[in-house]
Amino acid sequence: MHLSGADEVLPRLLAEDAIVYAGYSAGPCSLAPSLRGLELCDDVGVVRELYDAEPIWEGLGVIDEAFVPHLDSPGHPETELLKPVAEQYAREGIPHLRLHDGDAYVVDGEHRELLCTH
């Protein structure tokens, strides 16, 4: 997002209510204030290797909570990898949303709703 400039454009367009953003897995994670904690499940060495740069830990800051996708989602390969992320957020008092596959977090202006399928 940083290389394309989307990290600056998306928050502005969302604030102007000019676009709708939808994502799955890492997509909504980028909306949080920070991406810290996700290194427990994703290899940040890839960023260093492919871009010869350090990862950018700041999220887009569109929402106040961090996302933890795929929790307790039978058959999803990242379910076990993301449990430690949720545990770390809980230990550190980081506000976060725990999502199972099929759940959705809907933000419409000031209205925010977690729609759960489980």
Phi and psi restraints in degrees (range 20) as a CNS / XPLOR table:
assign (resid 1 and name C) (resid 2 and name N)
       (resid 2 and name CA) (resid 2 and name C) 1.0 -65.6 20.0 2
assign (resid 2 and name N) (resid 2 and name CA)
       (resid 2 and name C) (resid 3 and name N) 1.0 -45.8 20.0 2
assign (resid 2 and name C) (resid 3 and name N)
       (resid 3 and name CA) (resid 3 and name C) 1.0 -63.4 20.0 2
assign (resid 3 and name N) (resid 3 and name CA)
       (resid 3 and name C) (resid 4 and name N) 1.0 -30.6 20.0 2
assign (resid 3 and name C) (resid 4 and name N)
       (resid 4 and name CA) (resid 4 and name C) 1.0 -88.6 20.0 2
assign (resid 4 and name N) (resid 4 and name CA)
       (resid 4 and name C) (resid 5 and name N) 1.0 -13.4 20.0 2
assign (resid 4 and name C) (resid 5 and name N)
       (resid 5 and name CA) (resid 5 and name C) 1.0 88.2 20.0 2
assign (resid 5 and name N) (resid 5 and name CA)
       (resid 5 and name C) (resid 6 and name N) 1.0 -0.8 20.0 2
assign (resid 5 and name C) (resid 6 and name N)
       (resid 6 and name CA) (resid 6 and name C) 1.0 -63.0 20.0 2
assign (resid 6 and name N) (resid 6 and name CA)
       (resid 6 and name C) (resid 7 and name N) 1.0 -25.8 20.0 2
assign (resid 6 and name C) (resid 7 and name N)
       (resid 7 and name CA) (resid 7 and name C) 1.0 -64.7 20.0 2
assign (resid 7 and name N) (resid 7 and name CA)
       (resid 7 and name C) (resid 8 and name N) 1.0 -22.0 20.0 2
assign (resid 7 and name C) (resid 8 and name N)
       (resid 8 and name CA) (resid 8 and name C) 1.0 -96.1 20.0 2
assign (resid 8 and name N) (resid 8 and name CA)
       (resid 8 and name C) (resid 9 and name N) 1.0 -36.8 20.0 2
assign (resid 8 and name C) (resid 9 and name N)
       (resid 9 and name CA) (resid 9 and name C) 1.0 -75.6 20.0 2
assign (resid 9 and name N) (resid 9 and name CA)
       (resid 9 and name C) (resid 10 and name N) 1.0 -45.6 20.0 2
assign (resid 9 and name C) (resid 10 and name N)
       (resid 10 and name CA) (resid 10 and name C) 1.0 -58.1 20.0 2
assign (resid 10 and name N) (resid 10 and name CA)
       (resid 10 and name C) (resid 11 and name N) 1.0 -51.1 20.0 2
assign (resid 10 and name C) (resid 11 and name N)
       (resid 11 and name CA) (resid 11 and name C) 1.0 -58.3 20.0 2
assign (resid 11 and name N) (resid 11 and name CA)
       (resid 11 and name C) (resid 12 and name N) 1.0 -37.9 20.0 2
assign (resid 11 and name C) (resid 12 and name N)
       (resid 12 and name CA) (resid 12 and name C) 1.0 -66.5 20.0 2
assign (resid 12 and name N) (resid 12 and name CA)
       (resid 12 and name C) (resid 13 and name N) 1.0 -47.0 20.0 2
assign (resid 12 and name C) (resid 13 and name N)
       (resid 13 and name CA) (resid 13 and name C) 1.0 -65.5 20.0 2
assign (resid 13 and name N) (resid 13 and name CA)
       (resid 13 and name C) (resid 14 and name N) 1.0 -36.8 20.0 2
assign (resid 13 and name C) (resid 14 and name N)
       (resid 14 and name CA) (resid 14 and name C) 1.0 -66.6 20.0 2
assign (resid 14 and name N) (resid 14 and name CA)
       (resid 14 and name C) (resid 15 and name N) 1.0 -41.0 20.0 2
assign (resid 14 and name C) (resid 15 and name N)
       (resid 15 and name CA) (resid 15 and name C) 1.0 -64.5 20.0 2
assign (resid 15 and name N) (resid 15 and name CA)
       (resid 15 and name C) (resid 16 and name N) 1.0 -32.6 20.0 2
assign (resid 15 and name C) (resid 16 and name N)
       (resid 16 and name CA) (resid 16 and name C) 1.0 -81.9 20.0 2
assign (resid 16 and name N) (resid 16 and name CA)
       (resid 16 and name C) (resid 17 and name N) 1.0 -2.6 20.0 2
assign (resid 16 and name C) (resid 17 and name N)
       (resid 17 and name CA) (resid 17 and name C) 1.0 59.7 20.0 2
assign (resid 17 and name N) (resid 17 and name CA)
       (resid 17 and name C) (resid 18 and name N) 1.0 33.5 20.0 2
assign (resid 17 and name C) (resid 18 and name N)
       (resid 18 and name CA) (resid 18 and name C) 1.0 -90.8 20.0 2
assign (resid 18 and name N) (resid 18 and name CA)
       (resid 18 and name C) (resid 19 and name N) 1.0 -19.6 20.0 2
assign (resid 18 and name C) (resid 19 and name N)
       (resid 19 and name CA) (resid 19 and name C) 1.0 -140.9 20.0 2
assign (resid 19 and name N) (resid 19 and name CA)
       (resid 19 and name C) (resid 20 and name N) 1.0 165.1 20.0 2
assign (resid 19 and name C) (resid 20 and name N)
       (resid 20 and name CA) (resid 20 and name C) 1.0 -112.4 20.0 2
assign (resid 20 and name N) (resid 20 and name CA)
       (resid 20 and name C) (resid 21 and name N) 1.0 136.8 20.0 2
assign (resid 20 and name C) (resid 21 and name N)
       (resid 21 and name CA) (resid 21 and name C) 1.0 -113.7 20.0 2
assign (resid 21 and name N) (resid 21 and name CA)
       (resid 21 and name C) (resid 22 and name N) 1.0 129.1 20.0 2
assign (resid 21 and name C) (resid 22 and name N)
       (resid 22 and name CA) (resid 22 and name C) 1.0 -133.6 20.0 2
assign (resid 22 and name N) (resid 22 and name CA)
       (resid 22 and name C) (resid 23 and name N) 1.0 144.1 20.0 2
assign (resid 22 and name C) (resid 23 and name N)
       (resid 23 and name CA) (resid 23 and name C) 1.0 -155.5 20.0 2
assign (resid 23 and name N) (resid 23 and name CA)
       (resid 23 and name C) (resid 24 and name N) 1.0 166.0 20.0 2
assign (resid 23 and name C) (resid 24 and name N)
       (resid 24 and name CA) (resid 24 and name C) 1.0 -132.9 20.0 2
assign (resid 24 and name N) (resid 24 and name CA)
       (resid 24 and name C) (resid 25 and name N) 1.0 141.0 20.0 2
assign (resid 24 and name C) (resid 25 and name N)
       (resid 25 and name CA) (resid 25 and name C) 1.0 66.0 20.0 2
assign (resid 25 and name N) (resid 25 and name CA)
       (resid 25 and name C) (resid 26 and name N) 1.0 -113.1 20.0 2
assign (resid 25 and name C) (resid 26 and name N)
       (resid 26 and name CA) (resid 26 and name C) 1.0 -72.6 20.0 2
assign (resid 26 and name N) (resid 26 and name CA)
       (resid 26 and name C) (resid 27 and name N) 1.0 -19.4 20.0 2
assign (resid 26 and name C) (resid 27 and name N)
       (resid 27 and name CA) (resid 27 and name C) 1.0 -53.4 20.0 2
assign (resid 27 and name N) (resid 27 and name CA)
       (resid 27 and name C) (resid 28 and name N) 1.0 -54.1 20.0 2
assign (resid 27 and name C) (resid 28 and name N)
       (resid 28 and name CA) (resid 28 and name C) 1.0 -72.8 20.0 2
assign (resid 28 and name N) (resid 28 and name CA)
       (resid 28 and name C) (resid 29 and name N) 1.0 -23.4 20.0 2
assign (resid 28 and name C) (resid 29 and name N)
       (resid 29 and name CA) (resid 29 and name C) 1.0 -58.9 20.0 2
assign (resid 29 and name N) (resid 29 and name CA)
       (resid 29 and name C) (resid 30 and name N) 1.0 -33.0 20.0 2
assign (resid 29 and name C) (resid 30 and name N)
       (resid 30 and name CA) (resid 30 and name C) 1.0 -68.4 20.0 2
assign (resid 30 and name N) (resid 30 and name CA)
       (resid 30 and name C) (resid 31 and name N) 1.0 -16.9 20.0 2
assign (resid 30 and name C) (resid 31 and name N)
       (resid 31 and name CA) (resid 31 and name C) 1.0 -76.7 20.0 2
assign (resid 31 and name N) (resid 31 and name CA)
       (resid 31 and name C) (resid 32 and name N) 1.0 -15.5 20.0 2
assign (resid 31 and name C) (resid 32 and name N)
       (resid 32 and name CA) (resid 32 and name C) 1.0 -71.6 20.0 2
assign (resid 32 and name N) (resid 32 and name CA)
       (resid 32 and name C) (resid 33 and name N) 1.0 167.0 20.0 2
assign (resid 32 and name C) (resid 33 and name N)
       (resid 33 and name CA) (resid 33 and name C) 1.0 -66.8 20.0 2
assign (resid 33 and name N) (resid 33 and name CA)
       (resid 33 and name C) (resid 34 and name N) 1.0 -28.1 20.0 2
assign (resid 33 and name C) (resid 34 and name N)
       (resid 34 and name CA) (resid 34 and name C) 1.0 -146.4 20.0 2
assign (resid 34 and name N) (resid 34 and name CA)
       (resid 34 and name C) (resid 35 and name N) 1.0 152.5 20.0 2
assign (resid 34 and name C) (resid 35 and name N)
       (resid 35 and name CA) (resid 35 and name C) 1.0 -102.5 20.0 2
assign (resid 35 and name N) (resid 35 and name CA)
       (resid 35 and name C) (resid 36 and name N) 1.0 1.3 20.0 2
assign (resid 35 and name C) (resid 36 and name N)
       (resid 36 and name CA) (resid 36 and name C) 1.0 -57.1 20.0 2
assign (resid 36 and name N) (resid 36 and name CA)
       (resid 36 and name C) (resid 37 and name N) 1.0 142.3 20.0 2
assign (resid 36 and name C) (resid 37 and name N)
       (resid 37 and name CA) (resid 37 and name C) 1.0 103.0 20.0 2
assign (resid 37 and name N) (resid 37 and name CA)
       (resid 37 and name C) (resid 38 and name N) 1.0 -33.1 20.0 2
assign (resid 37 and name C) (resid 38 and name N)
       (resid 38 and name CA) (resid 38 and name C) 1.0 -72.2 20.0 2
assign (resid 38 and name N) (resid 38 and name CA)
       (resid 38 and name C) (resid 39 and name N) 1.0 -14.4 20.0 2
assign (resid 38 and name C) (resid 39 and name N)
       (resid 39 and name CA) (resid 39 and name C) 1.0 -65.8 20.0 2
assign (resid 39 and name N) (resid 39 and name CA)
       (resid 39 and name C) (resid 40 and name N) 1.0 -13.7 20.0 2
assign (resid 39 and name C) (resid 40 and name N)
       (resid 40 and name CA) (resid 40 and name C) 1.0 -71.1 20.0 2
assign (resid 40 and name N) (resid 40 and name CA)
       (resid 40 and name C) (resid 41 and name N) 1.0 -19.4 20.0 2
assign (resid 40 and name C) (resid 41 and name N)
       (resid 41 and name CA) (resid 41 and name C) 1.0 -121.8 20.0 2
assign (resid 41 and name N) (resid 41 and name CA)
       (resid 41 and name C) (resid 42 and name N) 1.0 -18.0 20.0 2
assign (resid 41 and name C) (resid 42 and name N)
       (resid 42 and name CA) (resid 42 and name C) 1.0 -117.3 20.0 2
assign (resid 42 and name N) (resid 42 and name CA)
       (resid 42 and name C) (resid 43 and name N) 1.0 138.3 20.0 2
assign (resid 42 and name C) (resid 43 and name N)
       (resid 43 and name CA) (resid 43 and name C) 1.0 -78.5 20.0 2
assign (resid 43 and name N) (resid 43 and name CA)
       (resid 43 and name C) (resid 44 and name N) 1.0 104.3 20.0 2
assign (resid 43 and name C) (resid 44 and name N)
       (resid 44 and name CA) (resid 44 and name C) 1.0 -73.4 20.0 2
assign (resid 44 and name N) (resid 44 and name CA)
       (resid 44 and name C) (resid 45 and name N) 1.0 -11.7 20.0 2
assign (resid 44 and name C) (resid 45 and name N)
       (resid 45 and name CA) (resid 45 and name C) 1.0 -60.8 20.0 2
assign (resid 45 and name N) (resid 45 and name CA)
       (resid 45 and name C) (resid 46 and name N) 1.0 -25.4 20.0 2
assign (resid 45 and name C) (resid 46 and name N)
       (resid 46 and name CA) (resid 46 and name C) 1.0 -62.4 20.0 2
assign (resid 46 and name N) (resid 46 and name CA)
       (resid 46 and name C) (resid 47 and name N) 1.0 -40.4 20.0 2
assign (resid 46 and name C) (resid 47 and name N)
       (resid 47 and name CA) (resid 47 and name C) 1.0 -63.2 20.0 2
assign (resid 47 and name N) (resid 47 and name CA)
       (resid 47 and name C) (resid 48 and name N) 1.0 -45.3 20.0 2
assign (resid 47 and name C) (resid 48 and name N)
       (resid 48 and name CA) (resid 48 and name C) 1.0 -62.7 20.0 2
assign (resid 48 and name N) (resid 48 and name CA)
       (resid 48 and name C) (resid 49 and name N) 1.0 -41.4 20.0 2
assign (resid 48 and name C) (resid 49 and name N)
       (resid 49 and name CA) (resid 49 and name C) 1.0 -69.8 20.0 2
assign (resid 49 and name N) (resid 49 and name CA)
       (resid 49 and name C) (resid 50 and name N) 1.0 -49.5 20.0 2
assign (resid 49 and name C) (resid 50 and name N)
       (resid 50 and name CA) (resid 50 and name C) 1.0 -76.2 20.0 2
assign (resid 50 and name N) (resid 50 and name CA)
       (resid 50 and name C) (resid 51 and name N) 1.0 -36.3 20.0 2
assign (resid 50 and name C) (resid 51 and name N)
       (resid 51 and name CA) (resid 51 and name C) 1.0 -114.1 20.0 2
assign (resid 51 and name N) (resid 51 and name CA)
       (resid 51 and name C) (resid 52 and name N) 1.0 -1.4 20.0 2
assign (resid 51 and name C) (resid 52 and name N)
       (resid 52 and name CA) (resid 52 and name C) 1.0 50.1 20.0 2
assign (resid 52 and name N) (resid 52 and name CA)
       (resid 52 and name C) (resid 53 and name N) 1.0 45.6 20.0 2
assign (resid 52 and name C) (resid 53 and name N)
       (resid 53 and name CA) (resid 53 and name C) 1.0 -146.8 20.0 2
assign (resid 53 and name N) (resid 53 and name CA)
       (resid 53 and name C) (resid 54 and name N) 1.0 161.0 20.0 2
assign (resid 53 and name C) (resid 54 and name N)
       (resid 54 and name CA) (resid 54 and name C) 1.0 -79.6 20.0 2
assign (resid 54 and name N) (resid 54 and name CA)
       (resid 54 and name C) (resid 55 and name N) 1.0 148.7 20.0 2
assign (resid 54 and name C) (resid 55 and name N)
       (resid 55 and name CA) (resid 55 and name C) 1.0 -61.2 20.0 2
assign (resid 55 and name N) (resid 55 and name CA)
       (resid 55 and name C) (resid 56 and name N) 1.0 148.5 20.0 2
assign (resid 55 and name C) (resid 56 and name N)
       (resid 56 and name CA) (resid 56 and name C) 1.0 -93.3 20.0 2
assign (resid 56 and name N) (resid 56 and name CA)
       (resid 56 and name C) (resid 57 and name N) 1.0 117.4 20.0 2
assign (resid 56 and name C) (resid 57 and name N)
       (resid 57 and name CA) (resid 57 and name C) 1.0 -89.8 20.0 2
assign (resid 57 and name N) (resid 57 and name CA)
       (resid 57 and name C) (resid 58 and name N) 1.0 -15.6 20.0 2
assign (resid 57 and name C) (resid 58 and name N)
       (resid 58 and name CA) (resid 58 and name C) 1.0 -75.1 20.0 2
assign (resid 58 and name N) (resid 58 and name CA)
       (resid 58 and name C) (resid 59 and name N) 1.0 129.2 20.0 2
assign (resid 58 and name C) (resid 59 and name N)
       (resid 59 and name CA) (resid 59 and name C) 1.0 -84.1 20.0 2
assign (resid 59 and name N) (resid 59 and name CA)
       (resid 59 and name C) (resid 60 and name N) 1.0 -173.7 20.0 2
assign (resid 59 and name C) (resid 60 and name N)
       (resid 60 and name CA) (resid 60 and name C) 1.0 -74.4 20.0 2
assign (resid 60 and name N) (resid 60 and name CA)
       (resid 60 and name C) (resid 61 and name N) 1.0 -18.5 20.0 2
assign (resid 60 and name C) (resid 61 and name N)
       (resid 61 and name CA) (resid 61 and name C) 1.0 68.7 20.0 2
assign (resid 61 and name N) (resid 61 and name CA)
       (resid 61 and name C) (resid 62 and name N) 1.0 23.8 20.0 2
assign (resid 61 and name C) (resid 62 and name N)
       (resid 62 and name CA) (resid 62 and name C) 1.0 -74.9 20.0 2
assign (resid 62 and name N) (resid 62 and name CA)
       (resid 62 and name C) (resid 63 and name N) 1.0 -33.3 20.0 2
assign (resid 62 and name C) (resid 63 and name N)
       (resid 63 and name CA) (resid 63 and name C) 1.0 -121.6 20.0 2
assign (resid 63 and name N) (resid 63 and name CA)
       (resid 63 and name C) (resid 64 and name N) 1.0 165.0 20.0 2
assign (resid 63 and name C) (resid 64 and name N)
       (resid 64 and name CA) (resid 64 and name C) 1.0 -89.1 20.0 2
assign (resid 64 and name N) (resid 64 and name CA)
       (resid 64 and name C) (resid 65 and name N) 1.0 -14.0 20.0 2
assign (resid 64 and name C) (resid 65 and name N)
       (resid 65 and name CA) (resid 65 and name C) 1.0 -106.6 20.0 2
assign (resid 65 and name N) (resid 65 and name CA)
       (resid 65 and name C) (resid 66 and name N) 1.0 158.4 20.0 2
assign (resid 65 and name C) (resid 66 and name N)
       (resid 66 and name CA) (resid 66 and name C) 1.0 -87.5 20.0 2
assign (resid 66 and name N) (resid 66 and name CA)
       (resid 66 and name C) (resid 67 and name N) 1.0 155.7 20.0 2
assign (resid 66 and name C) (resid 67 and name N)
       (resid 67 and name CA) (resid 67 and name C) 1.0 -104.3 20.0 2
assign (resid 67 and name N) (resid 67 and name CA)
       (resid 67 and name C) (resid 68 and name N) 1.0 140.9 20.0 2
assign (resid 67 and name C) (resid 68 and name N)
       (resid 68 and name CA) (resid 68 and name C) 1.0 -127.9 20.0 2
assign (resid 68 and name N) (resid 68 and name CA)
       (resid 68 and name C) (resid 69 and name N) 1.0 97.7 20.0 2
assign (resid 68 and name C) (resid 69 and name N)
       (resid 69 and name CA) (resid 69 and name C) 1.0 -83.2 20.0 2
assign (resid 69 and name N) (resid 69 and name CA)
       (resid 69 and name C) (resid 70 and name N) 1.0 167.4 20.0 2
assign (resid 69 and name C) (resid 70 and name N)
       (resid 70 and name CA) (resid 70 and name C) 1.0 67.7 20.0 2
assign (resid 70 and name N) (resid 70 and name CA)
       (resid 70 and name C) (resid 71 and name N) 1.0 13.1 20.0 2
assign (resid 70 and name C) (resid 71 and name N)
       (resid 71 and name CA) (resid 71 and name C) 1.0 -68.6 20.0 2
assign (resid 71 and name N) (resid 71 and name CA)
       (resid 71 and name C) (resid 72 and name N) 1.0 138.8 20.0 2
assign (resid 71 and name C) (resid 72 and name N)
       (resid 72 and name CA) (resid 72 and name C) 1.0 47.8 20.0 2
assign (resid 72 and name N) (resid 72 and name CA)
       (resid 72 and name C) (resid 73 and name N) 1.0 43.8 20.0 2
assign (resid 72 and name C) (resid 73 and name N)
       (resid 73 and name CA) (resid 73 and name C) 1.0 -109.9 20.0 2
assign (resid 73 and name N) (resid 73 and name CA)
       (resid 73 and name C) (resid 74 and name N) 1.0 93.0 20.0 2
assign (resid 73 and name C) (resid 74 and name N)
       (resid 74 and name CA) (resid 74 and name C) 1.0 -52.1 20.0 2
assign (resid 74 and name N) (resid 74 and name CA)
       (resid 74 and name C) (resid 75 and name N) 1.0 133.7 20.0 2
assign (resid 74 and name C) (resid 75 and name N)
       (resid 75 and name CA) (resid 75 and name C) 1.0 87.8 20.0 2
assign (resid 75 and name N) (resid 75 and name CA)
       (resid 75 and name C) (resid 76 and name N) 1.0 -10.9 20.0 2
assign (resid 75 and name C) (resid 76 and name N)
       (resid 76 and name CA) (resid 76 and name C) 1.0 -86.8 20.0 2
assign (resid 76 and name N) (resid 76 and name CA)
       (resid 76 and name C) (resid 77 and name N) 1.0 128.8 20.0 2
assign (resid 76 and name C) (resid 77 and name N)
       (resid 77 and name CA) (resid 77 and name C) 1.0 -65.2 20.0 2
assign (resid 77 and name N) (resid 77 and name CA)
       (resid 77 and name C) (resid 78 and name N) 1.0 -18.1 20.0 2
assign (resid 77 and name C) (resid 78 and name N)
       (resid 78 and name CA) (resid 78 and name C) 1.0 -98.8 20.0 2
assign (resid 78 and name N) (resid 78 and name CA)
       (resid 78 and name C) (resid 79 and name N) 1.0 0.8 20.0 2
assign (resid 78 and name C) (resid 79 and name N)
       (resid 79 and name CA) (resid 79 and name C) 1.0 -54.0 20.0 2
assign (resid 79 and name N) (resid 79 and name CA)
       (resid 79 and name C) (resid 80 and name N) 1.0 -49.8 20.0 2
assign (resid 79 and name C) (resid 80 and name N)
       (resid 80 and name CA) (resid 80 and name C) 1.0 -70.7 20.0 2
assign (resid 80 and name N) (resid 80 and name CA)
       (resid 80 and name C) (resid 81 and name N) 1.0 -32.2 20.0 2
assign (resid 80 and name C) (resid 81 and name N)
       (resid 81 and name CA) (resid 81 and name C) 1.0 -68.5 20.0 2
assign (resid 81 and name N) (resid 81 and name CA)
       (resid 81 and name C) (resid 82 and name N) 1.0 -29.6 20.0 2
assign (resid 81 and name C) (resid 82 and name N)
       (resid 82 and name CA) (resid 82 and name C) 1.0 -89.5 20.0 2
assign (resid 82 and name N) (resid 82 and name CA)
       (resid 82 and name C) (resid 83 and name N) 1.0 -14.9 20.0 2
assign (resid 82 and name C) (resid 83 and name N)
       (resid 83 and name CA) (resid 83 and name C) 1.0 -57.2 20.0 2
assign (resid 83 and name N) (resid 83 and name CA)
       (resid 83 and name C) (resid 84 and name N) 1.0 -46.5 20.0 2
assign (resid 83 and name C) (resid 84 and name N)
       (resid 84 and name CA) (resid 84 and name C) 1.0 -62.0 20.0 2
assign (resid 84 and name N) (resid 84 and name CA)
       (resid 84 and name C) (resid 85 and name N) 1.0 -29.2 20.0 2
assign (resid 84 and name C) (resid 85 and name N)
       (resid 85 and name CA) (resid 85 and name C) 1.0 -65.0 20.0 2
assign (resid 85 and name N) (resid 85 and name CA)
       (resid 85 and name C) (resid 86 and name N) 1.0 -49.7 20.0 2
assign (resid 85 and name C) (resid 86 and name N)
       (resid 86 and name CA) (resid 86 and name C) 1.0 -61.3 20.0 2
assign (resid 86 and name N) (resid 86 and name CA)
       (resid 86 and name C) (resid 87 and name N) 1.0 -39.8 20.0 2
assign (resid 86 and name C) (resid 87 and name N)
       (resid 87 and name CA) (resid 87 and name C) 1.0 -64.4 20.0 2
assign (resid 87 and name N) (resid 87 and name CA)
       (resid 87 and name C) (resid 88 and name N) 1.0 -41.9 20.0 2
assign (resid 87 and name C) (resid 88 and name N)
       (resid 88 and name CA) (resid 88 and name C) 1.0 -64.5 20.0 2
assign (resid 88 and name N) (resid 88 and name CA)
       (resid 88 and name C) (resid 89 and name N) 1.0 -44.8 20.0 2
assign (resid 88 and name C) (resid 89 and name N)
       (resid 89 and name CA) (resid 89 and name C) 1.0 -59.0 20.0 2
assign (resid 89 and name N) (resid 89 and name CA)
       (resid 89 and name C) (resid 90 and name N) 1.0 -43.4 20.0 2
assign (resid 89 and name C) (resid 90 and name N)
       (resid 90 and name CA) (resid 90 and name C) 1.0 -63.1 20.0 2
assign (resid 90 and name N) (resid 90 and name CA)
       (resid 90 and name C) (resid 91 and name N) 1.0 -45.3 20.0 2
assign (resid 90 and name C) (resid 91 and name N)
       (resid 91 and name CA) (resid 91 and name C) 1.0 -60.4 20.0 2
assign (resid 91 and name N) (resid 91 and name CA)
       (resid 91 and name C) (resid 92 and name N) 1.0 -40.0 20.0 2
assign (resid 91 and name C) (resid 92 and name N)
       (resid 92 and name CA) (resid 92 and name C) 1.0 -90.1 20.0 2
assign (resid 92 and name N) (resid 92 and name CA)
       (resid 92 and name C) (resid 93 and name N) 1.0 0.7 20.0 2
assign (resid 92 and name C) (resid 93 and name N)
       (resid 93 and name CA) (resid 93 and name C) 1.0 70.4 20.0 2
assign (resid 93 and name N) (resid 93 and name CA)
       (resid 93 and name C) (resid 94 and name N) 1.0 26.7 20.0 2
assign (resid 93 and name C) (resid 94 and name N)
       (resid 94 and name CA) (resid 94 and name C) 1.0 -84.6 20.0 2
assign (resid 94 and name N) (resid 94 and name CA)
       (resid 94 and name C) (resid 95 and name N) 1.0 120.3 20.0 2
assign (resid 94 and name C) (resid 95 and name N)
       (resid 95 and name CA) (resid 95 and name C) 1.0 -59.7 20.0 2
assign (resid 95 and name N) (resid 95 and name CA)
       (resid 95 and name C) (resid 96 and name N) 1.0 129.9 20.0 2
assign (resid 95 and name C) (resid 96 and name N)
       (resid 96 and name CA) (resid 96 and name C) 1.0 -151.2 20.0 2
assign (resid 96 and name N) (resid 96 and name CA)
       (resid 96 and name C) (resid 97 and name N) 1.0 157.1 20.0 2
assign (resid 96 and name C) (resid 97 and name N)
       (resid 97 and name CA) (resid 97 and name C) 1.0 -108.3 20.0 2
assign (resid 97 and name N) (resid 97 and name CA)
       (resid 97 and name C) (resid 98 and name N) 1.0 127.3 20.0 2
assign (resid 97 and name C) (resid 98 and name N)
       (resid 98 and name CA) (resid 98 and name C) 1.0 -98.8 20.0 2
assign (resid 98 and name N) (resid 98 and name CA)
       (resid 98 and name C) (resid 99 and name N) 1.0 114.7 20.0 2
assign (resid 98 and name C) (resid 99 and name N)
       (resid 99 and name CA) (resid 99 and name C) 1.0 -114.7 20.0 2
assign (resid 99 and name N) (resid 99 and name CA)
       (resid 99 and name C) (resid 100 and name N) 1.0 135.4 20.0 2
assign (resid 99 and name C) (resid 100 and name N)
       (resid 100 and name CA) (resid 100 and name C) 1.0 -91.7 20.0 2
assign (resid 100 and name N) (resid 100 and name CA)
       (resid 100 and name C) (resid 101 and name N) 1.0 156.8 20.0 2
assign (resid 100 and name C) (resid 101 and name N)
       (resid 101 and name CA) (resid 101 and name C) 1.0 -58.9 20.0 2
assign (resid 101 and name N) (resid 101 and name CA)
       (resid 101 and name C) (resid 102 and name N) 1.0 133.4 20.0 2
assign (resid 101 and name C) (resid 102 and name N)
       (resid 102 and name CA) (resid 102 and name C) 1.0 100.7 20.0 2
assign (resid 102 and name N) (resid 102 and name CA)
       (resid 102 and name C) (resid 103 and name N) 1.0 -18.3 20.0 2
assign (resid 102 and name C) (resid 103 and name N)
       (resid 103 and name CA) (resid 103 and name C) 1.0 -75.6 20.0 2
assign (resid 103 and name N) (resid 103 and name CA)
       (resid 103 and name C) (resid 104 and name N) 1.0 159.7 20.0 2
assign (resid 103 and name C) (resid 104 and name N)
       (resid 104 and name CA) (resid 104 and name C) 1.0 -141.9 20.0 2
assign (resid 104 and name N) (resid 104 and name CA)
       (resid 104 and name C) (resid 105 and name N) 1.0 143.5 20.0 2
assign (resid 104 and name C) (resid 105 and name N)
       (resid 105 and name CA) (resid 105 and name C) 1.0 -112.8 20.0 2
assign (resid 105 and name N) (resid 105 and name CA)
       (resid 105 and name C) (resid 106 and name N) 1.0 116.9 20.0 2
assign (resid 105 and name C) (resid 106 and name N)
       (resid 106 and name CA) (resid 106 and name C) 1.0 -110.1 20.0 2
assign (resid 106 and name N) (resid 106 and name CA)
       (resid 106 and name C) (resid 107 and name N) 1.0 126.7 20.0 2
assign (resid 106 and name C) (resid 107 and name N)
       (resid 107 and name CA) (resid 107 and name C) 1.0 -119.0 20.0 2
assign (resid 107 and name N) (resid 107 and name CA)
       (resid 107 and name C) (resid 108 and name N) 1.0 122.9 20.0 2
assign (resid 107 and name C) (resid 108 and name N)
       (resid 108 and name CA) (resid 108 and name C) 1.0 -134.5 20.0 2
assign (resid 108 and name N) (resid 108 and name CA)
       (resid 108 and name C) (resid 109 and name N) 1.0 97.1 20.0 2
assign (resid 108 and name C) (resid 109 and name N)
       (resid 109 and name CA) (resid 109 and name C) 1.0 64.2 20.0 2
assign (resid 109 and name N) (resid 109 and name CA)
       (resid 109 and name C) (resid 110 and name N) 1.0 -123.7 20.0 2
assign (resid 109 and name C) (resid 110 and name N)
       (resid 110 and name CA) (resid 110 and name C) 1.0 -86.7 20.0 2
assign (resid 110 and name N) (resid 110 and name CA)
       (resid 110 and name C) (resid 111 and name N) 1.0 -12.4 20.0 2
assign (resid 110 and name C) (resid 111 and name N)
       (resid 111 and name CA) (resid 111 and name C) 1.0 -79.7 20.0 2
assign (resid 111 and name N) (resid 111 and name CA)
       (resid 111 and name C) (resid 112 and name N) 1.0 127.1 20.0 2
assign (resid 111 and name C) (resid 112 and name N)
       (resid 112 and name CA) (resid 112 and name C) 1.0 -131.8 20.0 2
assign (resid 112 and name N) (resid 112 and name CA)
       (resid 112 and name C) (resid 113 and name N) 1.0 133.5 20.0 2
assign (resid 112 and name C) (resid 113 and name N)
       (resid 113 and name CA) (resid 113 and name C) 1.0 -146.6 20.0 2
assign (resid 113 and name N) (resid 113 and name CA)
       (resid 113 and name C) (resid 114 and name N) 1.0 131.2 20.0 2
assign (resid 113 and name C) (resid 114 and name N)
       (resid 114 and name CA) (resid 114 and name C) 1.0 -95.2 20.0 2
assign (resid 114 and name N) (resid 114 and name CA)
       (resid 114 and name C) (resid 115 and name N) 1.0 115.7 20.0 2
assign (resid 114 and name C) (resid 115 and name N)
       (resid 115 and name CA) (resid 115 and name C) 1.0 -98.0 20.0 2
assign (resid 115 and name N) (resid 115 and name CA)
       (resid 115 and name C) (resid 116 and name N) 1.0 112.6 20.0 2
assign (resid 115 and name C) (resid 116 and name N)
       (resid 116 and name CA) (resid 116 and name C) 1.0 -101.8 20.0 2
assign (resid 116 and name N) (resid 116 and name CA)
       (resid 116 and name C) (resid 117 and name N) 1.0 141.8 20.0 2
assign (resid 116 and name C) (resid 117 and name N)
       (resid 117 and name CA) (resid 117 and name C) 1.0 -103.7 20.0 2
assign (resid 117 and name N) (resid 117 and name CA)
       (resid 117 and name C) (resid 118 and name N) 1.0 -2.7 20.0 2
